[in-house]
Amino acid sequence: MAGRGQPKKFKDGQQLIDLWKQFCDQIRENGYIEAPTQTAFERWLKKEYQPVDVRTIYNALNEYFPNIKKDFERIRADVISEGTMLGKYQPTMSIFALKNWCSWSDRPNETTVIIDDTTRNEVVTLVDNIRKQNNKG
């Protein structure tokens, strides 16, 4: 795991989300003159909290507190959407940001499920058993 031996900069996921919300609220209050990027968040944290690099933010979201990643993306998506609707962000770039950063899709009903080999084998066995039972009756 990355950062082994290094103390975490955030005590838990809730602290990171609280700081992210404060940063995003400041973007709103300042008229959307800045985008909700992790690099901008890094600069904000340096002034408002403590120095934290982008890699630390990435690790916190993907390794230490992955359970908050959807909330992080949802908050970001709200700021981008609001800023775009108010004419502060360029629409085409906002679409790219929402798709790439916030997992938005043109086909929101599509769901991709990735399963491991054990689960796949269990499903295959279940389906085979059901087919066998249906063929007996």
N, C-alpha and C positions, 0 to 999 in steps of 0.2 A: 504494500500500500504506500502510496506517495506520502511524503512528509513524515515518515516514521521518525520518532524521536523529537519531533517538533511539537511544541504546544499548539493546540487549536486556537485560532484567533476568535472563534465564536463558541460560546459555552454550549449552545445547542441550536437546533434548527430554528426555533422560535425567535431567538435573538437575531439571527441572520434575516429572517423574514421581517421582523420589526424594523431593522435598519434599512432594509430594501424599501419598505413602505414609507419610511421617513424621507428617503432619497426621492422616491417617486412623487410623494406629496410636494416636495420642494420643486420638482420639475413643473408640476401643475401650477403652484403658486407663482413661479417665475415666468409663466406664460409659454411653457413648452419650448424654451430657447435651447434646450439640451435634450438629447435622445436618451432613453433608458438603456444604455449599453453597460456592459460590465466594466469597461475601461473608465467610463464616466463615474460609475459607482466606486471604482477603486480610488479615483481622485477625491470624491466626496468623503469616503471613509478616512482618507489621510487627514482631511481637515476636521471632520466631525467626530471621529471615533479613534482610530489608530491606523498606522500604515498597514495595508493589506494588499498583496499583489493579486493580479487577475488569476494566476494559477491557484492561489489559495481559495478564491471564490469558486473556481471550477471544482476543486477537490471537495469543498464543503457541500456543493450542490450534487455532485455525482458520487462521492464516496462516503462522506461522513453523515450527511443528512439528505439522502435521496428522496425521502418521503415529503420534502418540502418543495421539490423541483416544480411540480405542477402549480403550486401556489405562486411561486416566483414567476413562472411563465404567465400565469393568469393576470397577475398584477402588471407585468410588463405589457401584455396585450391590451389591457385596459388603457394604459397611458398612451400607447401608440395609437389605438383606435380613437381615443378622445382627441389627441393632438391632431390627428389627420382630419377628423370631422370638423374641427375648429379651424382648419386651414393652416395649421402651423407646421405640419410635416408633409412632405411630398408623397402623394398617394401611391405611386408605383413602388417607391422604395419602402413605404410602409407595408405594402403587400408582401414584398420579399422578406422584410423583417418578421412579419407575423408568421409566415410559412417556415422560415429558417430558425427563428429563435423561439417561437411560441407553439410550434407544431400544428399550426393551422393548415387546413387542406381545402381544396375545392370540392372534395368529396368527403364530407364529415361522417357519412354513414359507413365508410369503409373502415374495417378494423383488422389489423394484422396481429395475429397471435403467434408467438414463438413458443414452442414447447420443446422440452428436452427429449432424448431418445426413450427414456424410461416411461414418461407420460405417453408418448406416441405409441409405444408398444402396448401399454395398458389399454389405450383407446382401441387399438386394432383388435386386441383380444376381446374386449367387450362387444365390439361390433360383430366379430366373428361368432361369438356366443349367441347374440341376439338373432343373427341370420340362421344359425343352426336350429334354434328354438322355433323360429317362424317356419322353417321348412318341415319340422316334425308335425306341426299342427295342421 
